[in-house]
Amino acid sequence: MLQRIQKIMAHAGIASRRKCEELIRDGKVKVNGKTATIGQSADPGKDSIQVGSRTVKAEKKVYFILNKPKGIICSTMNAEGFPTVMSLIPTKERVFPVGRLDVYSEGLIILTNDGDFANKVIHPSFNVMKRYRMVLDRTIKDPDFKQLMRGVKIERKRVKIINPLNEGNIIEFSLHEGRKHIVRRVLDRLGYTVKRLKRTMIGNLALDLPEGACKEVSKEFLEKEIFGPGGFKEVNQPPKPGIVMPHAGKPVRSRFQRHGRNI
C-alpha cells in the first residue's frame, strides 16, 4: 500500500516525521535508487527505501488485545499524569490503541500499528458494536430501563441501545456509538451515575484475559472474531436496534447469567 515516505521512515524508527522530512529535503533519502522528494509516496513492501547507507525495512504489523485496568490512559503519550496502555504491551513496534476507554473505565481494547484495520473497527460505516457492563449508584427503575430500551437522546441524536440487560444496579448493553463518554452520558441523562464501567466485547470478540494482561494475536483471528466468518462488510446504515447480537443469530447470554452478579 502506498504511503508517504516520511511516514514509512518514522514508523520504521528512523526519526520523527518532521526530522524525516528534513532528511528528504536534504536529499539523503532514495527510493529505488532515485533521490526522493517531499510528498512522494512508496510501498514499503515493494519499494527499496534507503537513508544514507541504511535500508528502511517494512514495518511489521502487530496486533494485541488488552484487558485495560482502571487508572491507565488510552494514549501513546503520558499527558495527564497517568500510566499509558503502552506500558502493558511488550513490543518494540509503534502501536496505538484502537478507539478509547477513559482512564476510569476498564476492559477490552485492541492495539496495533495497522491503520487500515483500526479504521475498520472504529469507523461507523463498518457497524462494529461494543458491549459494556456498568455498576450504577443505585438500582435502575423500570420506567428508566424502558426508556433505555427505546434509546436516549444525546445532543439531539438518539443513541440506539442494543440488547440491554437489567440486574438491578448492574446493567449491560451494546451500541455502535463512538462519541466521547457516550455510555456515561446516556446513564447520566437518565439520572444515574456509573460507578464502574467495563467493555466486555468488540463485535464478536469477547474479553477473556485477566485484568492488566495482554495477548498478541493475528489479524486473521481478529477479523474472524470481530466481524464473523464472512469478514468485515461496510454498511450504509446501522441496523435497527433489537435484542439480538450478531453471534451467529444467537441471543447474547449475559455474563451475569453465566457467572452470577460479580462484576
Helices and strands as residue ranges (DSSP letters): E 3-4, H 5-11, H 17-25, E 29-31, E 34-35, E 41-42, E 49-51, E 54-56, E 63-68, G 85-88, E 96-98, E 106-112, H 115-122, G 124-126, E 130-136, H 142-150, E 152-154, E 157-159, E 162-167, E 170-175, H 182-189, E 194-202, E 205-206, E 214-217, H 219-227, H 255-259
